[in-house]
Amino acid sequence: MTRVVEASGKNVVEATARALAKFGIASEQAKIEVIEHGRKGFLGLFGGAPARVAVSQRVSARAEAEEIVARMLRLMRLSFQLHATEERNTLIIDIETAGSDGLLIGKGGNTLSALEYVANRMLQRGSKKSPKIILDVSGYKRRRGDFLKSKALSLAEQVKAAKKQVTTEPMDAADRSIIHAVLKSDPAVETRSVGQGSVKSIVVAPAKGGSKDGSKGRNRGGQRRRRRQPTRK
């Protein structure tokens, strides 16, 4: 990604110095483009124009992502430390706060999810090929993932023992995907999301028709076809 800043001055040297100062870098670390060389006015008073330059600095997607997240946290007036790791096309940024983890996570992780969404949108403004940002707070998502995997297995055992479906509390898409993924390999149960909007519940039910995706015996609307009763004459 490339950061660009423009600056003006009475000449190109002064304009360049001002632009470099905004970046805090030396001239050899930047690309400098002169937009306007500037001109003196008549008798030094009228018709003059300042010199203008554009200075660009190429930074890594990781550095850009960390700066975006740091800027949001500073606006929230939080004390924090960031720990970033890269996995394929993903940047995992774990945030440590000074006693504000709960505030940053929010109920059910909603605040953290909202911040993650905004951070990704801001990073994608520079390039659509930007890596995906995943935000975590002191390992919260890792612990949440372990809890949901255990919960999914427990629900499956409950369904198989009672031979009837159960419905979870409403969850966001990230939590639902963990439940679906864990139970996908269990041939005795099937799962589906129910509800409206982005927060839905999951129904875990005994598998029917020998099809994990529920495609067998269902019509296009997702409803199971009823068997036709033989016509009595």
N, C-alpha and C positions, 0 to 999 in steps of 0.2 A: 504494500500500500504506500501511497505517496501523500505526504502532507505538503501543502503549499500555503505560503503567506506572502502578502504584498506589503510593501512599505514605500514611503516617499521621503524625499529629502531635497536639499537645495542642489545636490548633485548626485551622480550615481554612487559614488563612494559612501556618502552619508546615508542614502537610501538602503544600500546593501548592508551597512553596519547595523542599521535599525532592524532589518529583517532577520539577520543572523542572531541578533540579541534576543529576538522573540523565540527562536529555536534553542538558543544556548549552545550553538555549535560554531566551529570554525569554517572558513570559506571552502577549504578542501573537502569538507564533508557535505557540501551542498551543491545543487545545480542552480546557477543564477541566470535569470533571463531579464534583460533590460526591456521594459515596456515603453518607457519614455525617457530620453536623455535629459530632458529639461531645457529650459531656455530662459535667458535673462530678459526682463522687461525693459521697455524704453526708459532710458535714464535710470534703470534699476528700480523703476516704480510700477510701470504699467505693462500689461500683456505678457508677463512672465508665467512660467509653468514649472512646477517642481519635477524632479526626476522621479521615476517610478520603476521599481524592480519587483520581480516575482522570484522567490527563493523556494525551492522544493527539497524535501528530505524524505528519502524512502525509509520506511520503518517496517518491521515484521508484523504480521497479523497478530502474533502473540502480544507484542508490545502495544499495538493498537487496542486489542481487547482488554488488556490490563488497565490501560489508561481510561477506557470507557467505564469499566466497572468502578475504578477508583474515583472517577468524577462523580458517579451517582452516589457512592457512599459518602463522599465529602459533602454533597448537598444534603444528605440525611444527617450530617453532623455526627458521624460515627467514627470511633477510633478502630483501625483495622489493620490487618496484614493479609496479603494475597500470596497464595502458593499455586502456581500454574504448572500443569503438565500437559503434554501433547500426546494424543493417541489417534493415529491416522489423520482424518480430517476433522478432529474434534479437539477443542481446548477445554480442559477441565480446570476451573478456577475455584479453589477452596478458600473460603473467607474465614478468618479468625477475628472475632471482635472482642472488645473489652467489656464483657457482660451484656452484650446486646444481641446474642444469638437468637433468642426467642422473638424479639422484635423483627429481626431481619427475615426469619423463616416464616412467621405468620401462621395463622390457623391452617393446619393441614398442608403447610408449605406453600400457601397461596401467594404470600408476599414474595418469596424467593422465586416462584414461577413467573410472577409478573416482571420482576427485575431481569430475569433471564431472557424473557421475550423482548423487552426493550433493548437490552444489550445486543442481542442478535440482530435486531432491526437496524440499530445504529452502525454495527460493524458491516452489515450488508450494503449500506449506502456507498461505501468505498468500492466494493466489488461483490458481485453476486456469487463469486467463487470463494468467498470467505469461509473459513472453517466455522463449524457450529460451536457456540459457547455453551458449556454446561456449568452452572453455578452450584456450589455446595457451601454449607456452613458447618465447619468443624466436623465433617463426616456425616452430617445429618442424612443425606440421601443414601449413603451406604448402609447406615443403620435402618433406615426406612425400607430399603430394598430387601434386607435380610428379614425384617418383620413381615413384609408382604409375602415373601416366598413361603415362610412358615405358615402364615395365615392361609395361603392358597392350598397347601397340602392338608391342613386341618379341615378346611371346608370340603375338600374332595373326600376325605375319610368320613365326614359327617353325612355327605350325600349318599355315599355307597352303603353306609350302615342303615340309614333311614329309608333309602330308596325313594327319596323325594327331593325336589330342588330347594335351594336356599338362595337368598338375595342379600348382597352386601350393602353396606352404607354407600352413599354417593361418593365417587372418587373422580379425580382428574384423569386425563388421558395417560399421563406417565405411570400413575399407579395401576390403572386398569391394564396397561400393556404388560406389566409384570405378572399379574394374576393370569392373564390369557396365556402368556408364554410358558409359565410353570405348568399349567394344566393341559397344554396342547398335546403333550406326549402321553397323557393318561387316557387309555382307550375306554375307560369306564365312565368318564364324565365328559360333558361338553359345556362350553361357556358362551354367553352372549351379553352384550351391553344393552341396557334398557334405560329409557329416559330421554329428556330433551336437553339441548345445549351441550356445553363442553364438560359438564360434571354429570356423570351417569353412574348407575349401579350396575353390578354384574350379577347375572343369574348363573349359578352353577347347578347343573341338572344331570340326572343319569343319562348316559349316551343312549340314543335311539337310532335304529336303522343302520348301525355299523358305520356311520359317517361322522368323522370329527368336525367337518366344516358345516354339518347340518344341511348339505345340499340335497341329500337323498330324501325323497318324500316331501320336499318343500316346494311351494310355488314361488313365483318371482317376488312376491311381497314378503317372503320369509315365513309364511304360515304353513304349517304341516297340512298336507292334503288329507281330507277324510276319505276313508274307503267307501266306495259306493255299495250300498246294500242291494242284494239281488231283488229284482222286481218280482213281486208275487203276482201270479196270475189267478 
